[in-house]
Amino acid sequence: MKPRTRWEAVCTVDDLVPESGIAVWTEEGPVAVFYLPHRLPALFAISHTDPFSGANVLARGITGDLKGEPVVASPLYKQHFSLLTGVCLEDDTVRVKTYPVLLDGNQIRLEVRANQRESIAA
């Protein structure tokens, strides 16, 4: 059975920085939202936590493109994470969580697990 999810508003379009990421908070923890206006889709979201250091830094990483894949380089140890799959390009046994992103008017929404109370009420 698939867990219940919901679309959580995390920021507005005005909060986004082109070619960069911002850190937002969700009930699941910190998430890095990236806006790459030259790509379609232009919005990506991955966990903000670098799995190699445990630090919440991925939103501050440098975005780029490796062999056609949109990536962010961790600002600490420079590993590249796919913004599509979350897989580390240098070590494919390591990945960060990815989140579906939705542009809803001026709101940026992420699909996150519904909390226990919402699941019971539904």
N, C-alpha and C positions, 0 to 999 in steps of 0.2 A: 504494500500500500504506500503510495506516494505521500510524503508529509505535506500538510497544509502550508500554503505560502500566502504572502500578501505583498502588495506593492507599497513600500515605505518611501515617503518623500524625504530626501536627504539634503537637498540644496536647490538653488535656482540656477537658471541659465547664467544670470549675472555673476554668480560665484565662480564660474568656470574660467580657467586660464588656457588659451589656445596652446597646443603642443606641450601641455603640462598636466600635472595631476593635483588634486586637492584631497585632503583627508576629511572624511565624514564619519559620524558615529551612527551605528545601527544597534539594534538589540542583540545582534550576533557579534558585535565588536567593531573595531575600526576597519574602514574600507577606503581604498584609494580609487577615486573616480578620475578618469583621464578623458580629455577632450582633444581629439585629433581631427580638426575640421577638414583636412585634405583627404580624409578616408571616408568610406562608407562601409559599415556604420562608423560614426564619428565618436561615439561614447563607449567607454569600456570601464569595467569595475572589477577589481581584484582585492584580495585581502591586503591591508596596509602593512601587515607584519612580515618582515623578512624572515623566512624559515631558517636561514643560516645563522643569524645573530639573535633572533627573537625581538629585535627592535622594531617599533612602528615607524618605518621610514620610506616605504615604497612609493608613496605619493610624491616624495621629493626626488625620486630618481629621474634620470634622463630618458626621455622617450626616443624611439628610433624605429628602424626597420631593418630586420636581418632576413635576407632571402625572401622578401615579400611579406614577412610576418611582423605585425606591430608588436613592439617589445618595450619594456622599461628595464633599465639597468639599475640595480640596487645601488644606492649611494655609498654603501659600506664596503661590500666585497666585490661589487661590479658584476655579479651574475645577472644574466638577462632572463626575464620572465615574459612568456608570451601573454599578450593581453587578450588573446582569443581563448587559450586553453589553460593558462596558469602554469604550464610546464616550464621548468628551468632549462634553458637551452644547453647549459654546460653539464647538467646532471639530470637526466630525464626521470630519475627516481624521485625527484623533489618537485613539488608543485604547490602553488597557492590557490586558494579558492577563488573562483570567478563568480560573478553575479550578473544576471540579466539586467539590462538598463533600459528604462523607458523615459522618453521625453513626453511629458503630459502638460501641454501649455507652456508655462514658464518653469514648471517643476521637473526636477530630475528624480526619478523613482528607481529603487532597486527592489528586486524580488528577493525577499527574505522569508525565513520560516516564521509562521504565525506563532505567537507565544502560546503557552499552555491555556491561558484563560480564553483567548480567541478561538482556539481549537475546540474547547468544550462548548462555547456558546454557539458555534456553527453547527 
